[in-house]
Amino acid sequence: MPKNNHHIFADGDLRRNEGTLRIDTLDGKTKYLPVESIDSLYLHGQITFNTRALGLFNEHGVPIHVFGWKDYYRGSYLPRRSHISGNTVVEQVRAYDDSERRLNIAQKITAASIHNMRVNLQYYNQRGHDFLMAIEELAELKTRVQEENSINSLRGVEAMARKTYYRCFDNILRDPFELMRREYNPPSNEANALLSFLNAMTYTTCVSAIRKTALDPSIGYMHEPGERRFTLSLDIADIFKPILADRVMFRLVNRQQISFDDFESDLDGCLLTENGRMIVLKEYEQTLDETVEHPRLSRHVSYKTLIQTDVYSLKKHVLTGESYYPTERWW
């Protein structure tokens, strides 16, 4: 049975019912959900569940991603790993502790991220926009990546690239949407709210992909390990944000699939409504299932598989020294 992500928006109770899941919502409805059909579960409502339900998720290796009040991403419950390798974690830490190896991995991640930003601008430059100057700036910054000799200086290059890239968004986005400048915690307007939500979805997709390997999601290379976030997921997400989050955002806005009516503003900033989130998630999940022909694998793979392939490539590099191939958009 193919596995898909499943999103729950209702408030209620999630419990184990023999070998499946039962959802009792506050409006009196009951729904049964086969756990074996779920790749990752996303909780957008106020859901309670007990240890029996968690045990079922553990048995089937299903991660739970929680979006709390106001639909900010709150965290993830990660099941017991199906792939456990102390050797992999040891080698992952060794690669982090070796400044040269860490820098090399971080350079590849940053170069791929900048490449994917640049490809997006090239796409729109061929459709009536004048982004030649920004495209050239990103090409120069990608070249600079290999010249940097520290993680901090590399972060400076990445920050300049994102500033150049985001500067073009207002020309890409159809009125009345405008980014103006990147703001979050909380997002200040509709475009920032949409981008923040899609970035969070990309991040959680990367968390799920990493958990299918023996890699530890808390040990990153571009981002410093911290107590409250999975830094390796942040690394991989930086590669895929232009491919997933940004392209989905552009499509939703420019095809008028989403409007200002799908957002709400208060003292805590601007956020998507429940209807808005459902529109965004439908497009995001459809994009994850789209396929492209992979030049190295010689077959069509989905965007979700591209992320998994990227993580496996990093794992091979950590374990064997085989070249790491972060995804640079070719299609």
N, C-alpha and C positions, 0 to 999 in steps of 0.2 A: 504494500500500500504506500503511495507517495505521501510524504510528510510535508505539511505546510505550516506556516506561522498562523496562530489563532489569537484574535484580539477580543477581549471582553470589556465592554463599556458599562454594563449594568452594575449596580450595587447589589450585594447579596452574599451568599455563602457558597463556597466551593468545597465539595467533600468527595471522598472515595465511595463509590457504590459498586462493591465487588471489584471487578477488574476494569471499571471505567470511571469517568468523572461525572458528577451530578452538580449542576449549578441551580441553586434556588435563589431567584432574584427577589428584591423587596416588593416588586409589584405582583408577586404571587405566581410567577411563571417558573416552570422547571424545564431544564434542558440537559440532555445527556451528551457527553463528548468523548469519543473514543481516544484514549490517551496515545495509542499507538499511531494515530494519524497526525500528531502534533510534533512539529520540529522545535518551535519555541512558543511559549505562552506569554502574551502581553496583557497585563492587568491595568486598565485605564479607569476603572471604577473603584469604589471602596469595597474590597473583597476580603472576607475572612476565610481562613482555611486551617485545618489541623494537621497534626503530624502524620495521620494516615494518608492524607492527600499528598503530603510531601514525600512519603515513602513510595507512593505510586509514581511520582515524577522521577524519583531516584532510580526506580526499577527500569524506567524507559529512557533515562538520560535526557529529560526535558528541562531546559532552563526556563526560569520565570523572570520576566523583566517588568518591574513595577513603575508605573507612572502615577505619582501621587496627586495630591490636591493641586488644582490648577494645571494638571497634566504635565508637570515637570518630571523629568526622569529622576527616580529616587534611588534605584539600585536593582540588583539582580540576585536571585537565589540560584546558585549553580549546583546541579546535582553531582553525585559521586561520579568521578570520571570513569569512562569505559576504557580509556587509554591512560595507563599510569607508567611512567618511566622516570625513576630517579636519575638515571644517566642523562636524560634529556634536560631536566631542570638544572643539573650540575653544569652541563655544557652551555646552557642558556645564561647562567650566572657568570660563567667564565668569559663568555663573549661580552657580557656587560662590563666585567671588571677589567678586561683588556681594552685600554683606551683606543688603540688602533682599530681593533675589530669593531668596537662599538661605533666609532666614528664612521667606519666604512658602511655599516648597516644603515646608520642614520642618514648618511649622504644619499644612499640609494632610495630610501623612503622619501626624502625631501625632493630629490630629482624627479621621481615618479609623480609626486604630488604637483609639482610645478608644471611638468609635462602635461598632466591632465587638465590643469587650469588653462594652459595655453591652447590645447586642442579645442576646448569649449569656445574660446574667443575666436579661434580660426573658423570654427563652424559658423558663428554669427557674423564674422567679418565677410564671409562669402554670401551673406544674405542681407546686404544693404547697410551694415554698420561699418564704421571706420575705426578698427581696433589695431591698426598696424603698429602704432607706437607702443601700445601695451604688449602686443605680441613680441615685439623686439626686446622690450624690457624683460619679459619673462624668459626669453631665450638667453639673454645675458646673465640673468640671475641663476638659471639652471647651470650655465657654464661655471659660474662662481662657486657653486656647491662643492665641486671637486677641489677647489683651491682653499677652502676653509679648513683650519686645523684644530677646531674645538667645537664642542656641541653648542656652546653659547653663541659663537659667531655664526654657526649654521642656523640657529634659531632666528638670528637677526636677518639672514637672507630669506628665510621662509616667511617672516613677518612682512618684509618688503614686497615679496611676491604676492601675498594675500592682499596687501593694501592696493597694489596695482590692479589686481584681479577684481576685487570688490568695487573698485572705482568704475568699472564698466557695467555693473549690474543695472543701474538705473536706465541705461540705454537699451539693455536687453529686455527688461521687464515692461510689460504693457501698463499704461496708466490705468488706474491711479496708484498702482504699487510702486514704491520706491524704497530702496535700502538706505540711501543717504550715507550712513556709515554703519559698520557692524557693531551692534549693541545687543547684549544679552544679560541675563541675571538682574532684572528681567528684560526681555526684548521690548523695545520702545515703540515699534510700529508693526504693521501687518507683515511686511516682507521679512523683518527680523524674526518675528514669531514663527513664520512658516519655515524659515531656514533653520532656526534653532530646533524645531521639532524634527525636521528631516535629518539634521546632524545627529540628534539623539538616536533616531532609528538606525542610522548607519553604524553608530557606535555599538548599539546592542546587537546588531547583525554580526559585527566583528567579534564581540564577546562570545556569541554562540559558536562561531567558526573556530575560534581558538580553543574552546572547551572540547572540541571533537579531536583535538590532538593532545599530546602530552606536554605541550608548552604551557608555561605559567603566565596567565594574562596580566599579572601584576608587575612583570619584569619587562620594561620597555627599553628602547634604545635612544629614540629621539626625545621622549618625555622622561622626566625623572620619576623613579618609583615613588609612590605615595601610599598613604594609609587608606584613602577613601576613593581611589579610582584604579581602574585596570589600565596601566599605562601602555602595555603592548597593544591593547584594543584602540587606544588613542592613536598610536603610530599607524596601525593598519587603516583606521578610519580616515586619516589624513590623505591616504592614497585614493580612497574611494568616494570621499565627499564630492569632488567635482563630477565623478562618473554617475553617482547615485543621487545624492541630496540636491545638488545644484541643477542637474538636468531635469529632475522631477519637478523642482520648483519652477523652472522656466516653462515647462510644458503646461503645468497647472494654471499659471498666470496668463500665459500668452494664448492659450486655447480657451480662456475664460471658463475653466472648469471650477474655479474658486473665485469668490468675490469678497468684498469687505463685510458682507452680511455673515460670513463664516468666521468672523473674529469678534472678540469682545475686549473692551479696554476698561481698566479701573486703575486704582492707585498702584497696583502691583504690575502695571505694564499692559501689554497687549498679548492676547493668547487666542488660540483657535477654540471655537466652540466644539461641542461633540460632533455636530454634523460636519464641521470643517475637518476635524481629525479623521472622520470616516472617509471623506473624499480623498484626503491626502494618503491615507493608508491603502486605499484601494489602488491608487496609482503606483504607490511605492511597491506594494506586493506584486503587482503585475510586472513592474520593471525588473524586480528580482528574478522573475521566471522567464524573462526574455533571454534569447540565446544568441551567441555570436560564434563564428568559427574561430577556434583557437589555433594559431600558427604552429605552436610547439606540440600540442596534443593532437592536431589534425582531426578534430571533431568539433561539433557544436557544443558549447557549454553555456549554462545560465549565468547571469550576473552573480547569483548566490554561490555558484560553483567557482567563479573567478576569485571570490574572496577566499574560499576554502583552499584553492590552488595556491594563492599567494602565501597563505599561512604555512602550507606544507612545504613550499619552496624555502621559506625562512627556516623551518625546522630542519630540513636537509642541510642547509648551509651551516646551522649551528652544530649539527652532529658530525658532518663529514667535510665541511669546508667547500662543498659544491656551491657554485655560483647562485646567489639569490636573485630571483627575477621578480621584483615588484611590478605590479600591473601598470603598464603605460598604454593608454588607449591607442589602438591601431585601427579601429573600425570607424 
